């Protein structure tokens, strides 16, 4: 997925490629450290651990809860007022939900989420996934 992101940034917005680490390396380092702790893990608790546990009996223990987790995870991106954020988050949410379903491990799904999220901020797509996208 990261390779696809790199290709898309280079093709459609080459000026954004590695823009955060180049323009503000301190902020980029801060994001690399704090994003997994303050954003990824709490969202993993909500959209995977809680949702799977709470709605498993209603949605079934399989694809119903996986798809619901991915949809809820993607839908919340609407606050950024960016179709791109929602569109990119849906397959990512599906990937993280499937990982949680397969392993039952919040740590495994959160580690994967953190790696892809940090890659997104690094390659130049981060501006679509934080409050800076609002108002454009």
Backbone torsions as a table, in degrees:
resi	resn	phi	psi	omega
1	UNK	NA	-37.6	-179.7
2	UNK	-64.4	-40.1	179.0
3	UNK	-61.7	-39.0	176.9
4	UNK	-63.5	-42.3	177.3
5	UNK	-60.4	-43.3	178.5
6	UNK	-60.9	-46.4	-179.7
7	UNK	-61.2	-43.6	-179.1
8	UNK	-65.1	-42.5	178.5
9	UNK	-64.6	-46.6	-179.7
10	UNK	-62.7	-33.5	-178.8
11	UNK	-78.3	-45.1	-170.7
12	UNK	-104.9	-19.4	180.0
13	UNK	-150.5	62.0	-174.9
14	UNK	-58.8	-26.1	178.7
15	UNK	-68.6	-19.0	179.2
16	UNK	-87.0	-13.8	-176.2
17	UNK	-60.6	122.9	-178.4
18	UNK	57.0	25.8	-174.8
19	UNK	-63.2	-41.4	-178.4
20	UNK	-68.0	-50.3	178.5
21	UNK	-63.3	-29.0	179.1
22	UNK	-77.5	-40.6	-174.0
23	UNK	-86.5	-32.6	-177.0
24	UNK	-147.2	75.2	-175.7
25	UNK	-61.9	-29.5	177.9
26	UNK	-67.8	-44.6	177.2
27	UNK	-63.1	-42.4	178.3
28	UNK	-58.5	-45.7	178.2
29	UNK	-61.9	-41.7	177.8
30	UNK	-61.1	-43.8	177.7
31	UNK	-63.0	-42.6	-179.1
32	UNK	-60.3	-31.7	-179.7
33	UNK	-87.7	-46.0	-172.4
34	UNK	-85.7	-30.4	-178.4
35	UNK	-55.1	-48.6	179.2
36	UNK	-62.1	-35.0	-175.8
37	UNK	-80.9	-46.8	-172.3
38	UNK	-91.1	-19.1	-177.5
39	UNK	-118.6	-53.6	-173.4
40	UNK	-65.0	-54.0	-174.6
41	UNK	-63.9	-45.2	176.5
42	UNK	-60.0	-39.2	178.4
43	UNK	-68.9	-32.2	174.6
44	UNK	-63.5	-38.9	177.4
45	UNK	-62.6	-44.6	-176.9
46	UNK	-73.0	-55.9	-169.1
47	UNK	-86.4	-10.9	176.1
48	UNK	-120.3	-68.4	-174.8
49	UNK	-59.1	-53.7	-178.1
50	UNK	-65.9	-51.4	-176.2
51	UNK	-61.0	-44.1	179.2
52	UNK	-62.2	-45.4	-177.7
53	UNK	-68.8	-46.5	-173.4
54	UNK	-71.9	-38.1	-172.1
55	UNK	-109.2	5.3	179.0
56	UNK	-56.9	-43.2	-177.6
57	UNK	-68.2	-31.9	-179.9
58	UNK	-80.0	-42.1	-173.6
59	UNK	-99.4	-7.9	-175.3
60	UNK	88.7	159.8	-175.9
61	UNK	-84.8	4.8	-175.0
62	UNK	-113.0	-127.3	-172.7
63	UNK	-62.8	-27.3	179.1
64	UNK	-60.5	-48.6	-179.9
65	UNK	-73.3	-33.7	177.9
66	UNK	-63.0	-49.3	-179.3
67	UNK	-66.1	-37.3	177.6
68	UNK	-65.4	-40.4	177.3
69	UNK	-61.5	-47.0	-179.8
70	UNK	-63.9	-42.3	-179.6
71	UNK	-65.3	-43.6	179.3
72	UNK	-64.7	-42.0	179.0
73	UNK	-61.2	-42.6	179.4
74	UNK	-71.8	-43.0	-175.6
75	UNK	-59.5	-37.0	-177.4
76	UNK	-63.4	-20.1	178.6
77	UNK	-68.4	-10.7	179.3
78	UNK	-58.2	-24.7	179.7
79	UNK	-62.6	-21.8	179.4
80	UNK	-83.6	-2.8	178.4
81	UNK	52.5	43.6	-178.9
82	UNK	-136.6	114.2	176.2
83	UNK	-59.0	-36.7	-179.5
84	UNK	-60.7	-41.8	179.3
85	UNK	-61.5	-44.8	179.4
86	UNK	-66.4	-45.9	-177.0
87	UNK	-63.7	-39.5	179.9
88	UNK	-77.3	-27.4	-177.1
89	UNK	-77.9	-26.9	-179.3
90	UNK	-61.2	-53.3	178.2
91	UNK	-65.8	-33.0	177.4
92	UNK	-65.8	-43.7	177.7
93	UNK	-61.4	-36.7	176.8
94	UNK	-64.4	-44.2	178.9
95	UNK	-60.4	-46.2	-178.1
96	UNK	-68.5	-38.2	178.9
97	UNK	-66.7	-41.0	177.5
98	UNK	-63.8	-41.8	178.5
99	UNK	-60.8	-43.6	178.6
100	UNK	-64.5	-42.1	179.3
101	UNK	-61.8	-43.5	-178.1
102	UNK	-68.8	-40.8	-171.8
103	UNK	-102.7	-24.2	-173.0
104	UNK	68.3	14.1	-174.8
105	UNK	-110.7	116.1	174.8
106	UNK	-66.2	-35.1	178.3
107	UNK	-62.5	-44.5	-179.4
108	UNK	-63.8	-47.5	-178.5
109	UNK	-69.0	-34.2	178.7
110	UNK	-71.4	-36.9	177.6
111	UNK	-63.7	-42.8	177.8
112	UNK	-63.7	-44.3	178.0
113	UNK	-59.8	-44.3	-179.8
114	UNK	-63.2	-42.4	-179.6
115	UNK	-63.4	-47.0	179.4
116	UNK	-68.1	-39.8	179.2
117	UNK	-63.2	-44.2	178.0
118	UNK	-64.0	-36.5	176.5
119	UNK	-63.5	-40.7	179.3
120	UNK	-59.7	-46.1	178.9
121	UNK	-66.4	-33.5	-178.1
122	UNK	-73.3	-45.3	-173.3
123	UNK	-77.7	-13.0	175.2
124	UNK	118.3	7.6	178.5
125	UNK	-98.8	-1.3	-174.9
126	UNK	-58.8	-31.4	-177.3
127	UNK	-63.5	-17.8	178.8
128	UNK	-86.3	-5.4	-173.7
129	UNK	-123.8	24.1	173.5
130	UNK	-145.7	174.5	-171.6
131	UNK	-59.3	-18.1	179.3
132	UNK	-63.9	-17.4	178.9
133	UNK	-77.4	-20.3	-178.3
134	UNK	-71.7	134.4	176.5
135	UNK	94.5	-2.3	177.4
136	UNK	-79.8	NA	NA
